[in-house]
Amino acid sequence: MLDQINRLMETVPGTFGLYYHNLITGEKLAINADRPFLAASVIKLPVLMAVMQEIHEGRLHPTDTLGLVREEKVPSCGALFYMDDPQKVTLKDLYTLMIILSDNTAANRLMGLVGMERINQVIAGAGLRHTRLNRFLFDAEAQRQGKENTFSPADAGLLLEGVYQGTFVSPAMSREANEILLLQQLKNKLRALIPRRVPIAHKTGEDSDMTHDVGIVYARQPFILCLASNDTEVIAAEEAIRHIALVCYQHALR
């Protein structure tokens, strides 16, 4: 498996990272797994964890209703940007759309609601070493100041292991997080070559020179696979992600 993965990685310019963990055998593989990557929309996974922590502790409730105005909306991905004003949505609407459609407006609304400081406290408390929320999405001024959101493949793997093991905040929150991740609608990477009968709970991220996908593949032997790329050619990187996912799936069938 390692030789096949290395050959596929060699086709991709820039920096590529991988974290693999077979949840039955315990087999692991890490390549640049503890290296910080610019996160793009993968940062929404720890934001989900922070929101669910607030729900678990009673400060928020999934049926809480929030208003949205045009000034709060940012472009794709997502649906909320294109919907008529004024809007009222539930907290659950926001965190579901943030994951399954990677809705940037939903993510920013949740970041503002919970607060960056609190989100970073939850991130640190979860033991994530290279993950940090430093700015809202589509905040050009913060970006000019060099503020970027970061993650590592190993950090994403730790969160997903929590989802699988029932420690992503709590057993109930873990089940709900898994159900939402299984509804992911962006399916051109991890999902693309693996048979449709195999559930995959995952979160994507992409920008002009980066593309990621991190998830739980519920194969005969379920496994975590987190793939990240920065300073890359996105088409080539996504082709490699698709084929690496297939290699890992076929390995889990042995």
C-alpha atoms as an extended CHARMM CRD file, in Angstrom:
* protein
*
       254  EXT
         1         1  MET       CA              0.0000000000        0.0000000000        0.0000000000  PROA      1               0.0000000000
         2         2  LEU       CA              2.7360000000        2.4630000000        0.9370000000  PROA      2               0.0000000000
         3         3  ASP       CA              4.5030000000        2.0840000000       -2.4070000000  PROA      3               0.0000000000
         4         4  GLN       CA              1.2700000000        2.7140000000       -4.3010000000  PROA      4               0.0000000000
         5         5  ILE       CA              0.4970000000        5.7820000000       -2.2040000000  PROA      5               0.0000000000
         6         6  ASN       CA              3.9910000000        7.1980000000       -2.6330000000  PROA      6               0.0000000000
         7         7  ARG       CA              3.7700000000        6.7870000000       -6.4050000000  PROA      7               0.0000000000
         8         8  LEU       CA              0.4440000000        8.6350000000       -6.4380000000  PROA      8               0.0000000000
         9         9  MET       CA              1.7850000000       11.4100000000       -4.2220000000  PROA      9               0.0000000000
        10        10  GLU       CA              4.7250000000       11.8960000000       -6.5530000000  PROA      10              0.0000000000
        11        11  THR       CA              2.2930000000       13.0210000000       -9.2530000000  PROA      11              0.0000000000
        12        12  VAL       CA              1.1330000000       15.9690000000       -7.1360000000  PROA      12              0.0000000000
        13        13  PRO       CA              3.0140000000       19.2820000000       -6.9090000000  PROA      13              0.0000000000
        14        14  GLY       CA              3.2640000000       21.1070000000       -3.5970000000  PROA      14              0.0000000000
        15        15  THR       CA              2.8940000000       19.5960000000       -0.1390000000  PROA      15              0.0000000000
        16        16  PHE       CA              0.7750000000       16.4920000000        0.4540000000  PROA      16              0.0000000000
        17        17  GLY       CA             -0.1790000000       14.9620000000        3.7960000000  PROA      17              0.0000000000
        18        18  LEU       CA             -1.8610000000       11.7000000000        4.7750000000  PROA      18              0.0000000000
        19        19  TYR       CA             -3.1430000000       10.0710000000        7.9310000000  PROA      19              0.0000000000
        20        20  TYR       CA             -4.5550000000        6.5160000000        7.7430000000  PROA      20              0.0000000000
        21        21  HSD       CA             -5.8500000000        4.4400000000       10.6570000000  PROA      21              0.0000000000
        22        22  ASN       CA             -7.5150000000        1.0500000000       10.2970000000  PROA      22              0.0000000000
        23        23  LEU       CA            -10.0420000000        1.0570000000       13.1450000000  PROA      23              0.0000000000
        24        24  ILE       CA            -10.1060000000       -2.7560000000       13.4090000000  PROA      24              0.0000000000
        25        25  THR       CA             -6.4690000000       -3.7950000000       13.0800000000  PROA      25              0.0000000000
        26        26  GLY       CA             -4.9540000000       -0.5830000000       14.4410000000  PROA      26              0.0000000000
        27        27  GLU       CA             -2.6490000000       -0.2370000000       11.4200000000  PROA      27              0.0000000000
        28        28  LYS       CA             -1.5500000000        3.3570000000       10.8700000000  PROA      28              0.0000000000
        29        29  LEU       CA              0.2510000000        5.2620000000        8.1510000000  PROA      29              0.0000000000
        30        30  ALA       CA              1.3500000000        8.8870000000        8.4240000000  PROA      30              0.0000000000
        31        31  ILE       CA              2.9940000000       11.0940000000        5.8020000000  PROA      31              0.0000000000
        32        32  ASN       CA              3.3840000000       14.7630000000        6.7860000000  PROA      32              0.0000000000
        33        33  ALA       CA              0.4980000000       13.9940000000        9.1450000000  PROA      33              0.0000000000
        34        34  ASP       CA              1.6740000000       16.4070000000       11.8560000000  PROA      34              0.0000000000
        35        35  ARG       CA              2.4410000000       19.2160000000        9.4490000000  PROA      35              0.0000000000
        36        36  PRO       CA              0.1630000000       22.2860000000        9.5710000000  PROA      36              0.0000000000
        37        37  PHE       CA             -1.8540000000       22.8720000000        6.4020000000  PROA      37              0.0000000000
        38        38  LEU       CA             -4.0370000000       25.8180000000        5.4630000000  PROA      38              0.0000000000
        39        39  ALA       CA             -7.4200000000       24.4100000000        6.3410000000  PROA      39              0.0000000000
        40        40  ALA       CA             -9.9540000000       25.8100000000        3.8830000000  PROA      40              0.0000000000
        41        41  SER       CA            -13.3260000000       24.2750000000        4.8100000000  PROA      41              0.0000000000
        42        42  VAL       CA            -11.9060000000       21.4210000000        6.8920000000  PROA      42              0.0000000000
        43        43  ILE       CA            -11.8650000000       23.9950000000        9.7220000000  PROA      43              0.0000000000
        44        44  LYS       CA            -15.6450000000       23.4840000000        9.8390000000  PROA      44              0.0000000000
        45        45  LEU       CA            -15.1440000000       20.0950000000       11.4980000000  PROA      45              0.0000000000
        46        46  PRO       CA            -13.6810000000       21.5460000000       14.7250000000  PROA      46              0.0000000000
        47        47  VAL       CA            -16.2690000000       24.3530000000       14.5350000000  PROA      47              0.0000000000
        48        48  LEU       CA            -18.9370000000       21.6250000000       14.5670000000  PROA      48              0.0000000000
        49        49  MET       CA            -17.2930000000       20.1330000000       17.6340000000  PROA      49              0.0000000000
        50        50  ALA       CA            -17.3410000000       23.4890000000       19.4380000000  PROA      50              0.0000000000
        51        51  VAL       CA            -21.0050000000       24.0700000000       18.5950000000  PROA      51              0.0000000000
        52        52  MET       CA            -21.8850000000       20.5880000000       19.8370000000  PROA      52              0.0000000000
        53        53  GLN       CA            -19.9110000000       21.2290000000       23.0220000000  PROA      53              0.0000000000
        54        54  GLU       CA            -22.0580000000       24.3110000000       23.6550000000  PROA      54              0.0000000000
        55        55  ILE       CA            -25.2060000000       22.2290000000       23.0510000000  PROA      55              0.0000000000
        56        56  HSD       CA            -23.9400000000       19.4700000000       25.3510000000  PROA      56              0.0000000000
        57        57  GLU       CA            -23.2830000000       22.0080000000       28.1240000000  PROA      57              0.0000000000
        58        58  GLY       CA            -26.7300000000       23.5930000000       27.7290000000  PROA      58              0.0000000000
        59        59  ARG       CA            -25.7360000000       27.0230000000       26.4230000000  PROA      59              0.0000000000
        60        60  LEU       CA            -27.2500000000       26.3700000000       22.9970000000  PROA      60              0.0000000000
        61        61  HSD       CA            -30.0430000000       24.1610000000       21.6860000000  PROA      61              0.0000000000
        62        62  PRO       CA            -30.4530000000       22.7340000000       18.1630000000  PROA      62              0.0000000000
        63        63  THR       CA            -33.8860000000       24.3530000000       17.7930000000  PROA      63              0.0000000000
        64        64  ASP       CA            -32.6500000000       27.8500000000       18.6950000000  PROA      64              0.0000000000
        65        65  THR       CA            -33.7400000000       30.2230000000       15.9160000000  PROA      65              0.0000000000
        66        66  LEU       CA            -31.3150000000       32.7480000000       14.4730000000  PROA      66              0.0000000000
        67        67  GLY       CA            -31.8030000000       35.5250000000       11.9500000000  PROA      67              0.0000000000
        68        68  LEU       CA            -29.6220000000       36.0930000000        8.9050000000  PROA      68              0.0000000000
        69        69  VAL       CA            -29.2610000000       39.3770000000        7.0290000000  PROA      69              0.0000000000
        70        70  ARG       CA            -27.6160000000       40.0410000000        3.6660000000  PROA      70              0.0000000000
        71        71  GLU       CA            -24.5550000000       41.6880000000        5.2440000000  PROA      71              0.0000000000
        72        72  GLU       CA            -23.6850000000       38.4320000000        7.0250000000  PROA      72              0.0000000000
        73        73  LYS       CA            -23.7110000000       36.3340000000        3.8810000000  PROA      73              0.0000000000
        74        74  VAL       CA            -20.6350000000       35.2270000000        1.9530000000  PROA      74              0.0000000000
        75        75  PRO       CA            -20.4090000000       33.3280000000       -1.3540000000  PROA      75              0.0000000000
        76        76  SER       CA            -20.1460000000       29.6690000000       -2.2490000000  PROA      76              0.0000000000
        77        77  CYS       CA            -19.9740000000       27.0320000000       -1.1020000000  PROA      77              0.0000000000
        78        78  GLY       CA            -23.4340000000       26.7380000000        0.3150000000  PROA      78              0.0000000000
        79        79  ALA       CA            -27.0700000000       27.6820000000       -0.1320000000  PROA      79              0.0000000000
        80        80  LEU       CA            -27.8170000000       30.4740000000        2.3350000000  PROA      80              0.0000000000
        81        81  PHE       CA            -26.0910000000       33.1510000000        0.2260000000  PROA      81              0.0000000000
        82        82  TYR       CA            -28.6210000000       32.5870000000       -2.5540000000  PROA      82              0.0000000000
        83        83  MET       CA            -31.7680000000       32.5910000000       -0.4330000000  PROA      83              0.0000000000
        84        84  ASP       CA            -34.1050000000       35.5730000000       -0.0150000000  PROA      84              0.0000000000
        85        85  ASP       CA            -33.8930000000       37.8750000000        2.9920000000  PROA      85              0.0000000000
        86        86  PRO       CA            -34.8660000000       38.0220000000        5.7490000000  PROA      86              0.0000000000
        87        87  GLN       CA            -34.1130000000       34.5000000000        6.8370000000  PROA      87              0.0000000000
        88        88  LYS       CA            -34.6350000000       32.6100000000       10.0570000000  PROA      88              0.0000000000
        89        89  VAL       CA            -32.8430000000       29.3190000000       10.5240000000  PROA      89              0.0000000000
        90        90  THR       CA            -32.3270000000       26.9450000000       13.4100000000  PROA      90              0.0000000000
        91        91  LEU       CA            -28.9640000000       26.2190000000       14.9330000000  PROA      91              0.0000000000
        92        92  LYS       CA            -29.2230000000       22.6790000000       13.5640000000  PROA      92              0.0000000000
        93        93  ASP       CA            -29.9130000000       24.0670000000       10.0740000000  PROA      93              0.0000000000
        94        94  LEU       CA            -26.6860000000       26.0470000000       10.3090000000  PROA      94              0.0000000000
        95        95  TYR       CA            -24.3790000000       23.2980000000       11.5020000000  PROA      95              0.0000000000
        96        96  THR       CA            -25.9000000000       20.7690000000        9.1020000000  PROA      96              0.0000000000
        97        97  LEU       CA            -25.5180000000       23.0550000000        6.0790000000  PROA      97              0.0000000000
        98        98  MET       CA            -21.9990000000       23.9700000000        7.2070000000  PROA      98              0.0000000000
        99        99  ILE       CA            -20.9960000000       20.3200000000        6.7940000000  PROA      99              0.0000000000
       100       100  ILE       CA            -23.0960000000       18.7920000000        4.0180000000  PROA      100             0.0000000000
       101       101  LEU       CA            -22.8830000000       21.7880000000        1.6270000000  PROA      101             0.0000000000
       102       102  SER       CA            -19.8230000000       23.3990000000        3.2270000000  PROA      102             0.0000000000
       103       103  ASP       CA            -21.9350000000       26.5460000000        3.6500000000  PROA      103             0.0000000000
       104       104  ASN       CA            -19.6230000000       29.4700000000        4.4030000000  PROA      104             0.0000000000
       105       105  THR       CA            -22.3900000000       31.7640000000        5.6420000000  PROA      105             0.0000000000
       106       106  ALA       CA            -23.4860000000       29.1060000000        8.1270000000  PROA      106             0.0000000000
       107       107  ALA       CA            -19.8990000000       28.6150000000        9.2920000000  PROA      107             0.0000000000
       108       108  ASN       CA            -19.3000000000       32.3270000000        9.8590000000  PROA      108             0.0000000000
       109       109  ARG       CA            -22.6020000000       32.6930000000       11.7260000000  PROA      109             0.0000000000
       110       110  LEU       CA            -21.6330000000       29.8240000000       14.0340000000  PROA      110             0.0000000000
       111       111  MET       CA            -18.1080000000       31.1700000000       14.5470000000  PROA      111             0.0000000000
       112       112  GLY       CA            -19.6080000000       34.5130000000       15.5810000000  PROA      112             0.0000000000
       113       113  LEU       CA            -22.1830000000       32.8710000000       17.8280000000  PROA      113             0.0000000000
       114       114  VAL       CA            -19.7520000000       30.6420000000       19.7290000000  PROA      114             0.0000000000
       115       115  GLY       CA            -16.7520000000       32.9680000000       19.4480000000  PROA      115             0.0000000000
       116       116  MET       CA            -13.2920000000       32.2580000000       18.1220000000  PROA      116             0.0000000000
       117       117  GLU       CA            -11.7320000000       32.1740000000       21.5750000000  PROA      117             0.0000000000
       118       118  ARG       CA            -14.1840000000       29.5410000000       22.7650000000  PROA      118             0.0000000000
       119       119  ILE       CA            -13.7690000000       27.4920000000       19.5840000000  PROA      119             0.0000000000
       120       120  ASN       CA             -9.9970000000       27.5080000000       20.0340000000  PROA      120             0.0000000000
       121       121  GLN       CA            -10.4310000000       26.4510000000       23.6720000000  PROA      121             0.0000000000
       122       122  VAL       CA            -12.4270000000       23.4220000000       22.5020000000  PROA      122             0.0000000000
       123       123  ILE       CA             -9.7970000000       22.6850000000       19.8470000000  PROA      123             0.0000000000
       124       124  ALA       CA             -7.0120000000       22.7870000000       22.4410000000  PROA      124             0.0000000000
       125       125  GLY       CA             -9.0510000000       20.7080000000       24.8880000000  PROA      125             0.0000000000
       126       126  ALA       CA             -9.4790000000       18.0230000000       22.2430000000  PROA      126             0.0000000000
       127       127  GLY       CA             -5.7060000000       17.6690000000       22.0080000000  PROA      127             0.0000000000
       128       128  LEU       CA             -5.3750000000       19.0890000000       18.4960000000  PROA      128             0.0000000000
       129       129  ARG       CA             -1.8450000000       20.4050000000       18.0620000000  PROA      129             0.0000000000
       130       130  HSD       CA             -1.9030000000       22.0970000000       14.6650000000  PROA      130             0.0000000000
       131       131  THR       CA             -5.5090000000       23.2280000000       14.3550000000  PROA      131             0.0000000000
       132       132  ARG       CA             -6.4810000000       26.8320000000       14.9950000000  PROA      132             0.0000000000
       133       133  LEU       CA             -9.2740000000       29.1740000000       13.9340000000  PROA      133             0.0000000000
       134       134  ASN       CA             -7.7560000000       32.5940000000       13.2420000000  PROA      134             0.0000000000
       135       135  ARG       CA            -10.2630000000       34.3060000000       10.9710000000  PROA      135             0.0000000000
       136       136  PHE       CA            -13.7300000000       34.1900000000        9.4930000000  PROA      136             0.0000000000
       137       137  LEU       CA            -14.1640000000       32.8000000000        5.9910000000  PROA      137             0.0000000000
       138       138  PHE       CA            -13.9170000000       35.3800000000        3.2010000000  PROA      138             0.0000000000
       139       139  ASP       CA            -12.2850000000       37.8900000000        5.5690000000  PROA      139             0.0000000000
       140       140  ALA       CA             -9.9200000000       39.5080000000        3.0590000000  PROA      140             0.0000000000
       141       141  GLU       CA             -8.4730000000       42.0060000000        5.5310000000  PROA      141             0.0000000000
       142       142  ALA       CA             -7.5470000000       39.3090000000        8.0540000000  PROA      142             0.0000000000
       143       143  GLN       CA             -6.0400000000       37.2820000000        5.2390000000  PROA      143             0.0000000000
       144       144  ARG       CA             -3.9150000000       40.2580000000        4.1470000000  PROA      144             0.0000000000
       145       145  GLN       CA             -2.6530000000       40.4160000000        7.7270000000  PROA      145             0.0000000000
       146       146  GLY       CA             -1.4760000000       36.8070000000        7.3990000000  PROA      146             0.0000000000
       147       147  LYS       CA             -4.2090000000       35.2780000000        9.5460000000  PROA      147             0.0000000000
       148       148  GLU       CA             -5.0440000000       31.7730000000        8.3540000000  PROA      148             0.0000000000
       149       149  ASN       CA             -6.9690000000       28.7940000000        9.6920000000  PROA      149             0.0000000000
       150       150  THR       CA             -4.8770000000       25.6500000000       10.0200000000  PROA      150             0.0000000000
       151       151  PHE       CA             -5.1910000000       21.9130000000       10.6310000000  PROA      151             0.0000000000
       152       152  SER       CA             -3.1450000000       18.7600000000       10.2220000000  PROA      152             0.0000000000
       153       153  PRO       CA             -4.1690000000       15.3570000000        8.8620000000  PROA      153             0.0000000000
       154       154  ALA       CA             -3.4170000000       13.7890000000       12.2610000000  PROA      154             0.0000000000
       155       155  ASP       CA             -5.6060000000       16.3610000000       14.0450000000  PROA      155             0.0000000000
       156       156  ALA       CA             -8.4990000000       15.6640000000       11.6700000000  PROA      156             0.0000000000
       157       157  GLY       CA             -7.9430000000       11.9630000000       12.2570000000  PROA      157             0.0000000000
       158       158  LEU       CA             -8.1670000000       12.4660000000       16.0120000000  PROA      158             0.0000000000
       159       159  LEU       CA            -11.5290000000       14.2280000000       15.6460000000  PROA      159             0.0000000000
       160       160  LEU       CA            -12.8880000000       11.5110000000       13.3820000000  PROA      160             0.0000000000
       161       161  GLU       CA            -11.6650000000        8.7750000000       15.7220000000  PROA      161             0.0000000000
       162       162  GLY       CA            -13.7080000000       10.5570000000       18.3820000000  PROA      162             0.0000000000
       163       163  VAL       CA            -16.7690000000       10.4420000000       16.1330000000  PROA      163             0.0000000000
       164       164  TYR       CA            -16.2690000000        6.7080000000       15.5970000000  PROA      164             0.0000000000
       165       165  GLN       CA            -15.5130000000        5.9150000000       19.2430000000  PROA      165             0.0000000000
       166       166  GLY       CA            -18.2870000000        8.0940000000       20.7020000000  PROA      166             0.0000000000
       167       167  THR       CA            -15.9900000000       10.6850000000       22.3070000000  PROA      167             0.0000000000
       168       168  PHE       CA            -16.6970000000       13.5880000000       19.9300000000  PROA      168             0.0000000000
       169       169  VAL       CA            -18.1060000000       15.6580000000       22.8350000000  PROA      169             0.0000000000
       170       170  SER       CA            -20.4410000000       12.8070000000       23.9430000000  PROA      170             0.0000000000
       171       171  PRO       CA            -21.8930000000        9.5610000000       22.5620000000  PROA      171             0.0000000000
       172       172  ALA       CA            -25.0600000000       11.3660000000       21.4280000000  PROA      172             0.0000000000
       173       173  MET       CA            -23.1290000000       14.2080000000       19.7910000000  PROA      173             0.0000000000
       174       174  SER       CA            -20.8270000000       11.6620000000       18.1350000000  PROA      174             0.0000000000
       175       175  ARG       CA            -23.7940000000        9.8430000000       16.6040000000  PROA      175             0.0000000000
       176       176  GLU       CA            -25.2730000000       13.0810000000       15.3150000000  PROA      176             0.0000000000
       177       177  ALA       CA            -21.9330000000       14.2690000000       13.9230000000  PROA      177             0.0000000000
       178       178  ASN       CA            -21.5220000000       10.9520000000       12.1210000000  PROA      178             0.0000000000
       179       179  GLU       CA            -25.0300000000       11.1480000000       10.6610000000  PROA      179             0.0000000000
       180       180  ILE       CA            -24.3410000000       14.6520000000        9.3320000000  PROA      180             0.0000000000
       181       181  LEU       CA            -20.9460000000       13.7180000000        7.8780000000  PROA      181             0.0000000000
       182       182  LEU       CA            -22.5920000000       10.7690000000        6.0950000000  PROA      182             0.0000000000
       183       183  LEU       CA            -24.8790000000       13.2750000000        4.3090000000  PROA      183             0.0000000000
       184       184  GLN       CA            -21.9160000000       15.0480000000        2.6730000000  PROA      184             0.0000000000
       185       185  GLN       CA            -22.9240000000       16.2660000000       -0.7780000000  PROA      185             0.0000000000
       186       186  LEU       CA            -19.4370000000       17.0810000000       -2.1130000000  PROA      186             0.0000000000
       187       187  LYS       CA            -18.4040000000       13.6870000000       -3.4320000000  PROA      187             0.0000000000
       188       188  ASN       CA            -15.6190000000       14.1930000000       -5.9590000000  PROA      188             0.0000000000
       189       189  LYS       CA            -12.7110000000       13.0750000000       -3.7660000000  PROA      189             0.0000000000
       190       190  LEU       CA            -12.7990000000       10.2900000000       -1.1290000000  PROA      190             0.0000000000
       191       191  ARG       CA            -16.2390000000        9.2530000000       -2.3080000000  PROA      191             0.0000000000
       192       192  ALA       CA            -15.5790000000        9.1240000000       -6.0540000000  PROA      192             0.0000000000
       193       193  LEU       CA            -14.0750000000        5.6450000000       -6.6730000000  PROA      193             0.0000000000
       194       194  ILE       CA            -15.1970000000        3.7120000000       -3.6040000000  PROA      194             0.0000000000
       195       195  PRO       CA            -18.3840000000        1.6530000000       -4.1980000000  PROA      195             0.0000000000
       196       196  ARG       CA            -21.5610000000        3.5760000000       -3.3530000000  PROA      196             0.0000000000
       197       197  ARG       CA            -22.7300000000        0.8670000000       -0.9760000000  PROA      197             0.0000000000
       198       198  VAL       CA            -19.8530000000        1.8100000000        1.3670000000  PROA      198             0.0000000000
       199       199  PRO       CA            -20.8480000000        4.7030000000        3.6680000000  PROA      199             0.0000000000
       200       200  ILE       CA            -18.2980000000        7.5150000000        4.0590000000  PROA      200             0.0000000000
       201       201  ALA       CA            -18.6250000000       10.1720000000        6.7610000000  PROA      201             0.0000000000
       202       202  HSD       CA            -16.3990000000       13.0050000000        5.5780000000  PROA      202             0.0000000000
       203       203  LYS       CA            -15.6440000000       16.7110000000        5.2160000000  PROA      203             0.0000000000
       204       204  THR       CA            -13.9720000000       18.3460000000        2.2490000000  PROA      204             0.0000000000
       205       205  GLY       CA            -12.0340000000       21.5730000000        1.8620000000  PROA      205             0.0000000000
       206       206  GLU       CA            -10.6740000000       23.3720000000       -1.1690000000  PROA      206             0.0000000000
       207       207  ASP       CA             -9.4050000000       26.6920000000       -2.5090000000  PROA      207             0.0000000000
       208       208  SER       CA             -7.4420000000       27.8270000000       -5.5430000000  PROA      208             0.0000000000
       209       209  ASP       CA             -4.2290000000       26.0000000000       -4.5960000000  PROA      209             0.0000000000
       210       210  MET       CA             -5.3220000000       23.4950000000       -1.9730000000  PROA      210             0.0000000000
       211       211  THR       CA             -7.7060000000       20.5720000000       -1.6560000000  PROA      211             0.0000000000
       212       212  HSD       CA             -8.4680000000       18.2100000000        1.2290000000  PROA      212             0.0000000000
       213       213  ASP       CA            -10.8320000000       15.4470000000        2.2540000000  PROA      213             0.0000000000
       214       214  VAL       CA            -10.9840000000       13.7860000000        5.6680000000  PROA      214             0.0000000000
       215       215  GLY       CA            -13.3230000000       10.9890000000        6.6490000000  PROA      215             0.0000000000
       216       216  ILE       CA            -14.3470000000        7.6380000000        8.0500000000  PROA      216             0.0000000000
       217       217  VAL       CA            -14.7280000000        4.9530000000        5.3830000000  PROA      217             0.0000000000
       218       218  TYR       CA            -17.1120000000        2.2580000000        6.6260000000  PROA      218             0.0000000000
       219       219  ALA       CA            -15.5310000000       -0.5890000000        4.6980000000  PROA      219             0.0000000000
       220       220  ARG       CA            -15.5100000000       -4.1960000000        5.9640000000  PROA      220             0.0000000000
       221       221  GLN       CA            -12.6680000000       -2.9240000000        8.1310000000  PROA      221             0.0000000000
       222       222  PRO       CA            -13.5810000000        0.7390000000        8.7920000000  PROA      222             0.0000000000
       223       223  PHE       CA            -10.7170000000        3.1890000000        8.5140000000  PROA      223             0.0000000000
       224       224  ILE       CA             -9.9100000000        6.8650000000        8.9170000000  PROA      224             0.0000000000
       225       225  LEU       CA             -8.3560000000        8.5810000000        5.9180000000  PROA      225             0.0000000000
       226       226  CYS       CA             -7.3070000000       12.2340000000        6.0010000000  PROA      226             0.0000000000
       227       227  LEU       CA             -5.6700000000       13.7420000000        2.9250000000  PROA      227             0.0000000000
       228       228  ALA       CA             -4.4210000000       17.3110000000        2.6030000000  PROA      228             0.0000000000
       229       229  SER       CA             -2.5690000000       19.3450000000       -0.0060000000  PROA      229             0.0000000000
       230       230  ASN       CA             -1.2480000000       22.9140000000       -0.1090000000  PROA      230             0.0000000000
       231       231  ASP       CA              0.4690000000       24.9160000000       -2.8620000000  PROA      231             0.0000000000
       232       232  THR       CA             -0.7310000000       22.3410000000       -5.3380000000  PROA      232             0.0000000000
       233       233  GLU       CA             -2.4310000000       21.9020000000       -8.6760000000  PROA      233             0.0000000000
       234       234  VAL       CA             -5.9560000000       21.0900000000       -7.5520000000  PROA      234             0.0000000000
       235       235  ILE       CA             -6.9760000000       18.8340000000      -10.4510000000  PROA      235             0.0000000000
       236       236  ALA       CA             -3.8890000000       16.6510000000      -10.0180000000  PROA      236             0.0000000000
       237       237  ALA       CA             -4.2490000000       16.5730000000       -6.2360000000  PROA      237             0.0000000000
       238       238  GLU       CA             -7.8950000000       15.5320000000       -6.3850000000  PROA      238             0.0000000000
       239       239  GLU       CA             -7.0930000000       12.7620000000       -8.8520000000  PROA      239             0.0000000000
       240       240  ALA       CA             -4.4540000000       11.4940000000       -6.4020000000  PROA      240             0.0000000000
       241       241  ILE       CA             -6.9020000000       11.7220000000       -3.4910000000  PROA      241             0.0000000000
       242       242  ARG       CA             -9.4410000000        9.6130000000       -5.3810000000  PROA      242             0.0000000000
       243       243  HSD       CA             -6.9260000000        6.8860000000       -6.1740000000  PROA      243             0.0000000000
       244       244  ILE       CA             -5.2850000000        6.8910000000       -2.7280000000  PROA      244             0.0000000000
       245       245  ALA       CA             -8.7380000000        6.4140000000       -1.1970000000  PROA      245             0.0000000000
       246       246  LEU       CA             -9.3280000000        3.4580000000       -3.5050000000  PROA      246             0.0000000000
       247       247  VAL       CA             -5.9570000000        1.9190000000       -2.6100000000  PROA      247             0.0000000000
       248       248  CYS       CA             -6.7790000000        2.2220000000        1.0980000000  PROA      248             0.0000000000
       249       249  TYR       CA            -10.2320000000        0.7460000000        0.5630000000  PROA      249             0.0000000000
       250       250  GLN       CA             -8.8430000000       -2.2280000000       -1.3410000000  PROA      250             0.0000000000
       251       251  HSD       CA             -6.2180000000       -2.7300000000        1.3800000000  PROA      251             0.0000000000
       252       252  ALA       CA             -8.9940000000       -2.8360000000        4.0080000000  PROA      252             0.0000000000
       253       253  LEU       CA            -10.6690000000       -5.6950000000        2.1380000000  PROA      253             0.0000000000
       254       254  ARG       CA             -7.7180000000       -8.0510000000        2.5810000000  PROA      254             0.0000000000
